């Protein structure tokens, strides 16, 4: 591919992305099959099998998505339904990134299309596990998650005046066989009046994610206080320090109205090497 060969693909929308994704998966499947055959011919007699521990409960339903594994025993209760806020970028309040080619992606730090901005901040890998409450919290494969959040200054792309022409920190991923999606992003700020959070919507499939009317769940992930304290002590997050002191999870106008503890992600890693946050999402 030449340096400008990609310029003509950005206006084709989510359907173009979906067809491209399916073609690539078909090719990868063929290559994987060839690899397995080759290994069978030259491998030794020793086989190692790794079984991942079951994720704790729950996830959403959809005709297009399929449940492929069962959850650990225990409660199977839907995650609280929350507001998408005033900056969803899904067409329900003005701008709509869900029809843009390139929105299906794992790394959401860069803008897509004609925009070229990059969001700076402490690296954060976000993993959500979507589970189906109508199937005893089995993993929900084949669903789609649209995720977005503010930058380290507390601004939202596509809406805030300073970055209205950017669309970074927004993206869509399809859940795998374990119901997981993973996004590479940055740690969001704490802006005045809200506890630090990440928005997401769950859709029946990637194909249906172009229309916000198809979503089956809308919620938010809360970031734990100790991780916020650590990140906000670094360069670039100075505004968040004072904002965080003025709010708590219990007083937050979103998490305080529900069982906010169920929406707090588990954070690991370090500022130097990058942080990870995980959350199980029953829908």
DALIN-V968356 format. One record per helix or strand of 2 or more residues. SS is the DSSP state (~ for helix, > for strand). FROM is the first residue (numbers start at 1). TO is the last residue. If there is no record, write none. Layout:
ss=<SS,SS>
from=<FROM,FROM>
to=<TO,TO>
This chain:
ss=<~,~,>,>,~,>,>,~,>,>,>,~,~,>,~,~,~,~,>,>>
from=<7,13,66,123,133,138,144,161,170,180,197,207,212,215,225,238,255,260,266,274>
to=<9,42,69,132,135,141,148,163,174,186,203,210,214,222,232,245,257,263,270,282>
